[in-house]
Amino acid sequence: MQGSYSKKYKCKSGNAKYRAGRQPGVNRLTVRARPGNPSQGLLKAGSLVFPCALGRGGISSNKREGDGATPLGRMRLLSGYFRGDHVAARRTRLVMTPISANLGWCEVPDDRNYNRPIRIPYGASHETMRRDDRLYDYCLVLDWNISPRRRGRGSAIFFHLARPGFTPTQGCVAVTAKVMARLLPFLSRHTVLQVSR
């Protein structure tokens, strides 16, 4: 489990893979800040536009660990997680893994598993993926600082569910559960989330 993130980690509980049929995919999701509110944005998928939450630090071209900013740039969707005790597995072309009670995500730049999923308890500071709120009922991993990893350039940059009122994230992009459910069947590893100004 330790080491490279690249598609090796799978939870052992149940069938972890859920894939869609042959519906057309979405190749690009475009995100821009909402005018006058840098911690909220507009996400465009084809001809549709949806509100989204962004990081409390707005959009940054110089993303750093702990700055709360959403990174500027192109990020591919790699895979995803879901809370099987809260929601049903949705049809999607992404590999979706149920979130187990011992799943965490390392956020310490000096740790060898920085910006990687880890099993908890874990000695270094980490995020618990099985959250008390419902933000990670669907949580898609973006390829920000995954390969190569750069120390301190940010960790756990996800596409997940938003809080009511689209309050700021810690640097992720977040949409409502209804929007996520609408998008998931059309998303794949070919989908790029482009954060622009």
C-alpha positions in Angstrom: 0.0 0.0 0.0 2.9 2.4 0.7 4.8 3.8 -2.3 3.5 4.8 -5.7 -0.2 5.9 -5.8 -0.6 5.0 -9.5 -3.7 2.8 -9.5 -2.4 0.3 -7.0 -4.6 1.1 -4.0 -7.9 -0.8 -3.9 -10.0 -1.3 -0.8 -10.6 -5.0 0.0 -14.3 -4.6 0.8 -16.5 -5.8 -2.0 -16.2 -5.1 -5.7 -14.3 -1.8 -6.0 -14.7 -1.2 -9.7 -17.8 0.3 -11.2 -17.8 1.3 -14.9 -20.3 2.7 -17.3 -21.6 1.6 -20.6 -20.9 3.4 -23.9 -22.5 6.8 -23.3 -20.6 9.8 -24.6 -17.9 11.2 -22.3 -17.0 14.6 -21.2 -13.4 15.4 -22.1 -13.1 18.7 -20.3 -14.6 20.4 -17.3 -13.7 24.1 -17.2 -13.7 26.0 -13.9 -13.5 29.8 -13.4 -13.9 32.0 -10.3 -17.2 33.6 -9.9 -16.9 37.4 -10.4 -16.6 39.1 -7.1 -16.1 35.9 -5.1 -12.8 34.1 -5.5 -13.7 31.2 -3.3 -16.7 30.3 -5.5 -16.7 29.3 -9.2 -18.6 28.3 -12.2 -18.0 24.8 -13.7 -18.7 24.3 -17.4 -19.4 20.8 -18.8 -20.2 21.0 -22.4 -23.0 23.6 -22.8 -24.0 23.3 -19.1 -22.8 25.6 -16.3 -23.0 24.7 -12.6 -22.0 26.6 -9.5 -19.0 25.2 -7.5 -16.9 25.9 -4.4 -13.2 26.7 -4.7 -10.4 27.0 -2.1 -10.6 29.7 0.6 -7.4 31.1 -1.0 -9.0 31.5 -4.4 -7.1 30.2 -7.5 -3.3 30.2 -7.4 -0.6 29.6 -10.0 1.8 29.0 -7.1 0.0 26.3 -5.0 1.6 25.5 -1.6 0.6 23.1 1.1 -1.8 24.7 3.5 -2.5 27.9 1.5 -6.1 26.8 0.9 -5.9 27.7 -2.8 -7.2 25.8 -5.8 -4.4 25.2 -8.2 -4.5 27.0 -11.6 -4.0 24.5 -14.4 -5.1 21.3 -16.0 -5.7 18.2 -13.8 -6.8 14.8 -15.1 -9.3 12.7 -13.2 -7.5 9.6 -12.0 -10.0 7.6 -10.0 -12.5 8.1 -7.2 -13.9 7.1 -3.8 -17.4 6.8 -2.5 -19.2 6.2 0.8 -21.0 3.0 0.3 -22.9 3.4 3.6 -24.3 6.8 2.4 -24.7 6.5 -1.4 -25.0 3.9 -4.1 -22.2 3.3 -6.6 -22.9 5.4 -9.6 -22.2 4.3 -13.2 -19.0 5.9 -14.4 -15.9 5.1 -16.4 -13.7 5.9 -13.5 -12.5 3.2 -11.1 -14.5 4.0 -7.9 -13.4 2.5 -4.5 -15.5 2.3 -1.4 -14.1 4.4 1.5 -13.0 2.1 4.3 -12.7 3.2 7.9 -8.9 3.1 7.8 -8.4 5.2 4.6 -6.5 8.4 5.0 -4.5 10.8 2.8 -1.0 12.0 3.9 -0.5 15.7 3.9 3.1 16.0 5.4 5.6 17.2 2.7 8.5 15.4 4.3 6.8 12.1 4.6 7.5 9.4 2.0 3.8 8.9 1.4 3.1 12.6 1.0 0.0 13.2 -1.2 -0.8 9.4 -1.2 -3.6 7.3 0.3 -2.5 5.7 3.6 -3.9 3.3 6.1 -4.8 4.9 9.5 -3.8 5.1 12.2 -0.7 6.7 10.7 2.2 8.5 12.4 2.2 11.6 10.2 -0.6 14.2 9.8 -3.2 13.1 7.4 -6.8 13.6 6.3 -9.4 11.1 7.2 -11.3 10.1 4.1 -14.3 8.7 6.0 -15.5 12.1 7.1 -18.4 12.9 9.5 -19.9 15.3 6.9 -20.9 14.1 3.5 -18.3 16.0 1.4 -16.6 12.8 0.3 -19.7 10.7 -0.4 -18.2 11.0 -3.9 -14.6 12.1 -4.1 -12.6 12.1 -7.3 -8.8 12.2 -7.2 -7.2 14.9 -9.5 -3.7 14.4 -10.7 -2.4 17.6 -9.0 1.1 16.9 -7.6 0.7 13.1 -8.0 3.4 12.3 -10.5 5.9 13.7 -10.1 5.3 14.8 -6.5 7.0 18.0 -5.4 7.4 18.6 -1.7 5.0 21.3 -0.4 3.1 21.8 -3.7 -0.2 20.7 -2.2 -2.0 17.5 -1.3 -5.5 16.0 -1.4 -6.7 18.1 -4.3 -10.0 16.5 -5.1 -13.3 17.0 -7.0 -15.9 16.4 -4.3 -19.2 17.5 -2.9 -19.9 21.0 -1.7 -21.1 22.3 1.6 -24.4 24.2 1.7 -23.9 27.7 0.4 -20.7 26.6 -1.5 -18.5 27.7 1.5 -14.8 27.5 0.7 -12.8 24.2 0.4 -9.2 23.7 1.4 -8.2 23.9 -2.3 -10.5 21.4 -3.9 -13.3 22.0 -6.4 -16.8 21.0 -5.1 -20.3 20.7 -6.5 -23.7 19.6 -5.2 -24.5 15.9 -4.9 -27.1 16.4 -7.7 -24.5 17.8 -10.1 -22.0 15.1 -9.2 -24.5 12.4 -9.9 -25.3 14.0 -13.2 -21.7 14.3 -14.3 -20.3 10.9 -13.1 -21.6 8.8 -16.0 -19.7 10.9 -18.4 -16.4 11.2 -16.6 -13.3 9.1 -17.2 -9.5 9.1 -17.0 -9.6 11.1 -20.2 -11.5 13.9 -18.5 -9.5 17.0 -17.7 -10.5 19.6 -15.1 -9.1 22.9 -16.3 -9.0 25.6 -13.6 -8.6 29.0 -15.3 -8.8 32.7 -14.4 
